[in-house]
Amino acid sequence: MNQNHETYNWGSSKKRYEWKEEFTRSGIAPRDEALEKDLFGEATHVHTGLNFDKYASIPVRIKGDNPPAGFNKFEDTNLHPCMKENIALARYYVPTPVQRNSIAIVTAGRDLMACAQTGSGKTAAFLIPTCSALFGQALTLVARPKPYDHRFKAKPLLLILSPTRELCCQIFDESRRFCYRSMLRPCAVYGGAGIHGQIKELDRGCDVLVATPGRLVDLIDRGKIDLSELRYLVLDEADRMLDMGFEGAIREIVERKGMNKDRITLMYSATFPKEIRGLARDFLKPNYLFLKVGRVGGTTTDITQKVIWVEEQGKREKLKEILLSQPPCRTLIFVDTKRNADSLDQYLFENKFPATSIHGDRSQMEREDALLAFKSGTCPILVATAVVARGIDVKNVMHVVNFDMTNSIDEYIHRIGRTARVGNAGLATSFFNHNNMTVASDLTKLLIECNQVVPEFLERFKTKNMYVTRTS
């Protein structure tokens, strides 16, 4: 990930302090055509697809007192003019349901727990209103670093916590787009990469901070980050943050690291089990709103889901058959273990398939190289563990294969959600056998809700799920 922020985050070849006077006059920094191409070009940005209009029929529910009304057009919102221009550059023409309602709620200053389908635009739903509200305030709220002042502490106004390095980098890239031509300076800090380079970036100032919990705690303890000026706290993939061992670190950050108590807290995920919702309330104000887009834990009908019976010993041959039968396209293959990822990657390589792999034991450089090869099309087949199941947005992933079927329906939803992003169509193929019967009932229910074909071996689970409708 390129972090030469001084040349690309503020839309000018000049450093932001050099055009501060011009910004003060207009409220928006000068345009930079080369930077715009880098931030908003076809090669780097996922745009809405042909099936985008389907979002209009997705049911939306808001629980809580006096929720603000949503909106139908970005032009009708009370967003900063600079943000509206960035939205247009990103080619976000019509807001998705989670954006339509989330932006209105955050703009009204309410805490929010939002549950929306994978690929529905949740990242923009929290970046657009938070960054827009902070435009024009960065210069007055936070002291800027003096040259060579090693005592300087970065005081972010917006903090976004994410569970993985990859998602952290992705949110950072999206924040660059929405901070374009403003004075907000984004930074990203996460484990697995050199901490001294991240400290150097923080020493230049940071208004929008994207972080994994462990690295954030480390940098706070080193005296490099101060959360006393924080205006917005966002937990992305909040259910996993609280359910997968991050609760202690998050509580430490929120309760014992000097965080501004008068902040707005926002939580987003595609799945929010009831027990996690109860835990999340500890971090939200009593009058928070709960936004549900579709069914909690649902997925989109733009994904064609195929579930086929494959015994363990026949998986490799079946995968080979599928890859040979389909036209070349970006294909993401999920396995359960790091060992399986390496083994399957080697098998595909030996069979002349352009594949690479990614998992938690790889170094940060190896993980970034694998994702880059996948995104660029150099290796259009990526074998991965659950490290990329959450939130990762790669343009034109047409096919997701569950080589090792997960026994968690929430994990299944996150995995197949790597295709069919923001109105685009996609295919998900899952290998199923006796090892996966624990998820059979929930899987059948989901297939029925999404109007998918229920395979014969799951027919016996249909009867008790027939009452389910897509709007339940």
N, C-alpha and C positions, 0 to 999 in steps of 0.2 A: 504494500500500500504506500503510495506516494504521500509524504507528509511535508512537502515543501510549501507550507501554508502561505508564506509571505508572498508567493507569486501567484497562487491561484484561488485563494479563498475569498478575496474581496474584489475580484473583477478588475484588477488593474495591475500593470507591471510595476507600478509604484507600491511602496509599502503604505499601509493604510494611514500612517501618521502623516505622510507626504500629501495625501489628498483629503485630509481631515477637514480643511476649510471648505472645499467644494462639497463634501458630504453635508456639512452643517447647513449650507445654503439650500440644497435641494432635498436632503433627506435620503437620497439614493446615490450610490457611487457610480462612477463612469462604467460604461459597458466595455466588454472585452470579447471580441468575436472568437478568438482562439479558445478562450476559457469556456465560452458558451458551448462550443462544439465538444469540448472535453466533458463538460458536465451533463449536457442534454442531448448529445448525439445518439444516433441509432445504435452505435456499438456499445454504449455504456448504460443505456436507460431502458427500462421495461415500460412500454406504453400499453394503453388499453386495447383490448382485442375486439373481434367481430361480435362476440356474444355479450358485450358489455351491457346492452339494454336489458338483459335478464335480471340485472340487479334491482330494477324497479319493482319487481314482483316479490322480492325477499321480505318476509315479515320482520318488523322492527318493534321491539317493546322496550319501554323505559320504566324502571321501577324507582320510585322516590318522589319527593314532594316538588311540585312546581318546576318540572323540566322545561327548559327553553325550547321554542319551536325550532325545527331544523330549517334547511333552505334547499332550494333546487338548483341554484347557479352560484358559482364562486363569485361572480360579479355582484351578487346581492348581499354578500357578507360584509361585515365590518372589519375587513382585513387591511393591513398596511398596503399602500399602492405597490411597494416593492415586492411584497409577497404575491400579490395578484399577478404581477408580471412574471415572477418565477413559476407560478402555477401554469401560466399560459406557455412558457418555455418548456415545461415538463409535459405539455400536451395532456393535461388533466382537464378535459373539457366539461365533464359531468361528474359531480361527486358521487362516490359509492355511498351506500346507506351508512356505513360506519363513519365515513368522513362527514356526511351531511349532518349527522347528529352529534358526533364527537366534537367537531369544530365549534358548533353552537354552544355545547355544554362547557367546553374549556374557555371559550371567549366570555361566557357568563361568570367565570370564576368558580365553578363547582368542581369538587373532587369527583372522580369517575372510575368505575370498574366496567370495562368494555369487553364483551365477548363477541367475536365475529369470525366468519368462516376464513379459512386459509386463502391467501391470495386476494383479499378484499380491500387492501389499501390501508392497513392499520398504521403503518409507519408514517405515511403522510398525514393520517388522522391526528397524530399527536405532534408532529413536527410543525405543521402549518400554523395551528393556532398559538402554540407556545412561542415559536420564533417570531411570528408576526407581532405578538404583544410586546416582545422585547426589542424590536427594531426601534432605533432612536434612543433607547435607554442605556445601551452598553457604555457609552462615553461618560454618563453622569453617575451611574450606579457603582461602578467598580474602578478602583484605582488602576492605572496602567503601569506596567513594569518599567522601572528605570534601567538603563543599560548597566549590565554587570551587577545587578542587585541580587545577590544569592539568598537574601532573606525574603524575597518576594514569594507570596503565596497566590496561586491561582484561585479566584473566587467565582466559580461558575454560577450563572443565573439559571441554567437548565441542566439537570443531571438525568441521563438516561442509563439505567442499569439493564444489562442483557446477560444471559447465561453463558454464551460462548464467544470465543474470539472472532469466529467468522461472522456472526450476527452483529457483533460490535463494529467490525469494519464496514459491514453493509450499511448500518444505520449512520455511521460517520459519513460515508459517501453520499447518502441521501441528504444529510444535514448540510453538506457543502452546496447542494443544489438549492435548498431553500434559504440558505444564508447568503446566497450570491447577491452582490451589490449592496449588502448591509454592512454594518460595523461589527456584527457578531462573529467571533472567531471560534470555530469548532476544533476540538481535539478528541483523540481516542486513546484510552489506556487499557491494557489487557495483559494477562499473563502469557508467558511463552515467547515474549519479545523483549528486547533489551530495555531495561527500565531507564537507563540514562538518556537514551534518545527521547523517551516520552517525557522525562523531566525537562529536557531542553525545550521541547515544544510548549510545555506548561509555563515555563519561564518567560515565554513571549506573550503570555496572556491567554485566557480561556474563558469564553462566555457560555459555550455549549459543550458539555463534556459527556462523552459516551464511554461507559466503563463496565468491566466485569467486577463483581464485588471484591474478590480477593486482592486484585491489583489496586483498587481504589483505597481499601483499608491501609495497604502498605504505604501508599503515597500520602495519605492523610497523616499517618504516624511519622512519616519522614518530614512533615511540616511543609509539604509542597502544595497541598490543596486545603482550602478553607470553605466550608459549606454554610457559613453564617449569612451569606447574601442570597442563598438559593431561593428562587421564585417558583420553580416547577421541578417536581420529582416524577419521573416516569419509570415504571417497571414493565419492560417488554417481555413477552412470554412469562407473565407473572406467575402462572400456576407452577411452572417448572422451577422458577426462582425460589418459590416458597416450599415446594414439595420435594425437591431433589437435593436438599442439603444446604441451600443458600440462606435459609431463614435466619440462622444465627448471625451471619455476616450482615444481612440486611438490617436486622434489629440493632446491631452494633452501629452501623452507619447512620440509621435514622435516629436512634435514641441516645447514643453516647459519643458522637463525633461532632457535636456542635452544629447540627443542621438547623437551619431556620425553621421554627415551628409554624410560622405564618406562611407556609408554602401551599401550593396546590399539588395534590398527589393524584397520579393517573396510572391505572393498571390495564394492560391489554393482553389478550391471548385468544387463541381459537378454541380453547377448552378451559372450562372453569368448574371442576368438580365442587360439589356443595361444601365439602370439608375445607377445601382451599378458599372458597368464598368467605367462610367464617374466619379463617386465619387472616385473610387480607383486610378484613374490617378493622383490625388493630392499627393499620397504617392510614386509614381514611377518616375524614371528618364525619360526624354523625349524619349530616345532611347530604351525603354522597349519593350519586345516581348510579344505577346499574343498567347498562345498555346491552340489550341482546339483539343481535342481528341474525335471523334464522334461528334454528334450534341450538341451544348451548351444546357444543361438541358436534355440530353438524359440518357438512362439507358441501361443495358446489356441484350442481348437475352438469357443469361444463366438463367434468372429469368422467370419462367412460371407464367404469371399474369392471375388470375381468378377474374373476377368482377361479383358478384351475387347480385340480388335484394333481400333485406331483410328489412322489415319494422322495425321501432324502437322497437316495443314491441316483435318482434320475434328474436332479435339479440342473446340473451343469449342461447335460445334453439338451434339456428343454430350453434353457437360456440360449444356448448356441443356436438352436432351431429358430427361436423367436428373433434373435438379432439378425440372422441371415434372411429371414422372411420379410423384415420391415425395411423401408427405404432408410438411408442414412439420416439419423436425427440425434439430437442430444438425448441421451438415455441415462437416467440416474438409477443405480442398482443398490438396494439396501440389504445389508447383512447384519447379523447380531453382534459379531465379535471382531476385534482387531485382527485376530489370526485368520478368520474367514475372509476379511477384506484383502489381506495380502495374498492369500492362497488363490482366491478367485481372480484377482488382478493378474497374477502370474499365469493362470490357466487361459485367460482371455488373450494375454500377450503371446503365449505359445500358439494360439489359434489365429493369430494375425488380426486381432481386433484392436483398434486404436483406443486403449483404455488406460486409465490411471486410477489411483485410489487415495482415500483420505480417512484418517481416524485419529483418535486422541493421542497415540504414541508418536505420531509424526511431529517433527519440529515445526515451528511456526513458518519457516521458509518453505519447507516441503508442503505444508498445507496450502499456503498461498500459491505456490507453483502449480499444485494439482488443480486448484480452483481456476487459476488463470488459463491453464491448458484446456479445461472443460469449457469455460466461458468463451474462449477464442475459437473453439472448434478443433484445435490441434489434437485433442483427445476427447471426442464427443461422447465417450462412455466413461462414467465415473462410478466406481464402487465405493460405497461409504457406509459408515456406521451411523448411529443416531446423531452424531455431531453436526450433520447438516440437515436434520429433519425439521428443525425449528427455524422458521423465519427466513431462511436463505432464499434469495430471489435471483435466479439466473434466467436470462432471457432465452425464450424458445426451448425450454425443457419440454419435449413432446411426450416422453414416455418415462414413467416411474415403475420400476420392477421391485416388488418385495420378494427377493430371493429367499430370505429368511423372514417369514411372516411373523410380525409382532403379535404378542398375546394381549396387548393393550389397545383398545379401540381409539383412545386419545392419540397414542403414538401413530397408529395407522392413519388417522386423519391428518396429522402433521406431515407424515411422509408423503402421502399422495398429493398433499397440497403444494408440493414443489412444482407441480405442473398446473396448467390452466390458471395462470396468474392474471388477475384483474381483467376478466372477461375473455381470456384466450381459452381455446379448447385443449384438452390433453387426454392421455391414456394412462391408466394405472393397472398393471398386471400383478397379481399376487399368487405365489405358490403356496398351496394349502395342503396339509395332511393331518394325520392323527395327533401330531404334536401341537396343533393349533386349535383344538376343540374348545378350549376355555373362552375363546373370543367368538365362537361360532354364532351365538345368539345375538350379540351386539352387532356383529358384522352383517348378519342377515337383516336386522332392523335398519341399519344404515343403507343397505342396498335397496330396500323397499322404499325408504324415504326419498332416495335420489333417483327413483324410477329406473334402477339398474336390473339386469338379468340376475336372478338368483339361481346358482348352479344346482343341479340335481342333488348333490351330496349335502346341501344346506336346506333342502325342501322341508325337512321335518322340523326346522326351526321357524318356518313361516307362520304356522298356525297361531302361536302365541304373540306374534308380532303384527298380525293383520290389522289390529286396531290402530297402528301407528300411521300418522299422516305426516306429510312434509312440514306442516305448520305446527306440529306438536312441540 
